[in-house]
Amino acid sequence: MTPTQSDLTHWKPRALPGAVTLSGRTVTLEPLSAAKHAADIWRSVNGHDEVWTWLGDGPYSNEAQLEEAIAAKEFGTSARFFALVPAATGQAVGYASLMRIDAANGVIEVGNVLFSPVLQRTPAATEAMYLMARYVFEDLGYRRYEWKCNALNLPSRSAAIRLGFTYEGTFRQHMVIKEQNRDTAWYSMLDSEWPARKQAFENWLSPENFDAQGQQRNALARSNGASD
């Protein structure tokens, strides 16, 4: 059973995220591998340098450079990266990570998210975020799940609210990224909130929530108490 605020006297440190595969109806998350995924990811982002705007690395001028960067992520020890593989194609079209891991206090962040244009604004993208949150809360038993982004990144801020995170404030002059100041907007989701967030995710992801043209019938943001 996932610990909540009501039973913190029984809290014990949690395990680190592992090299697991997370499977959903529309997408599978696999441990990121340069050998397996770099070529597919390169094809999905080549010519779309805008996808790197808010990330700490990229854009890359060729596949070899991207493969080297992915290898560094694959073998790094500070974050656990997953390749995002939609069921429709079986090819990786992005990645995301669990990072800034504080197992002793049960705190972890989802970040370093790269969605290629083919993945953006799709059920597979939303399901990927659902699968990661479910893994954090239900399999690992963490208490707090964080989302942070550049305060100027309005799409990321909207996504955080849509996915059920709560805005907590902005850390001014928090970081320097690509030689530019970054004020960081902080969001969180708690274990006590997860059951309601999980239900909202599953209701939205249900095939019955989409019409014959693939358009949603009910918005996820509305289910999480935000405006559409």
C-alpha positions, 0 to 999 in steps of 0.5 A, spaced: 500 500 500 502 506 498 504 511 504 500 517 505 501 523 509 496 519 514 502 514 516 508 517 515 511 514 522 511 508 518 515 511 512 521 507 509 526 509 503 524 507 497 528 503 491 531 507 485 527 506 479 529 500 475 530 498 467 523 496 467 518 496 461 512 499 462 506 497 457 500 501 455 495 500 450 498 505 445 505 506 447 510 502 451 516 505 455 523 501 454 529 503 457 533 508 453 538 504 448 542 508 443 543 502 439 536 500 439 533 507 439 537 513 436 536 512 429 528 512 430 529 518 434 533 521 429 528 520 424 522 523 428 526 529 430 530 531 424 528 537 421 525 539 427 530 543 431 524 547 435 523 540 439 530 542 443 528 549 445 527 548 452 531 542 453 538 543 456 541 539 450 541 539 443 539 540 437 544 536 434 546 536 427 547 529 425 545 522 427 551 520 430 551 526 435 544 524 437 546 517 438 552 519 443 548 524 447 543 518 448 548 513 450 550 518 455 543 518 458 543 511 457 549 509 461 548 515 466 547 514 473 543 520 475 536 519 471 533 513 468 531 514 461 525 511 457 524 511 450 517 512 448 515 507 443 507 508 440 504 501 438 502 504 432 509 504 429 513 500 434 519 505 433 521 510 438 519 517 437 521 520 444 524 519 451 523 521 458 526 520 464 525 520 472 530 524 475 532 528 481 531 522 485 531 522 492 529 515 495 530 517 502 524 522 502 520 519 496 521 524 491 522 524 484 521 528 478 519 527 471 523 531 466 528 531 460 522 530 456 523 529 448 516 529 444 517 529 437 512 532 432 509 525 431 508 524 438 505 531 440 498 531 442 497 524 442 493 519 446 500 515 446 504 521 449 498 522 455 499 515 456 506 515 457 506 520 462 500 516 466 505 510 465 510 513 469 506 516 474 503 509 476 510 506 476 512 512 481 506 511 485 504 504 485 510 500 484 516 504 487 511 507 492 514 514 492 510 520 496 511 526 491 512 526 484 515 533 481 514 537 474 519 543 473 520 547 467 522 554 464 517 559 467 517 561 459 515 555 457 507 555 456 506 549 453 509 545 458 506 549 464 499 547 461 501 540 460 503 540 467 496 542 469 492 538 464 496 532 467 494 533 474 500 537 477 499 543 482 503 549 481 507 551 487 511 557 485 516 559 481 524 559 483 527 566 480 534 565 477 534 558 478 538 555 473 542 557 467 541 553 461 544 554 454 547 561 457 540 563 458 537 565 465 531 560 467 526 561 472 523 555 474 516 553 475 515 548 480 509 543 480 507 537 484 503 531 485 502 527 491 501 520 493 494 522 496 492 525 490 494 519 485 487 515 486 483 521 483 489 523 478 489 515 476 481 515 475 482 521 470 487 518 466 484 512 465 477 515 463 480 519 458 485 514 455 479 509 455 477 508 447 470 510 449 472 517 450 474 518 443 469 518 437 470 515 430 475 521 428 479 520 434 477 526 437 476 526 445 469 527 448 471 529 455 478 533 456 483 531 461 484 538 464 476 538 466 477 531 469 483 534 473 479 540 475 482 545 470 479 549 464 480 546 457 
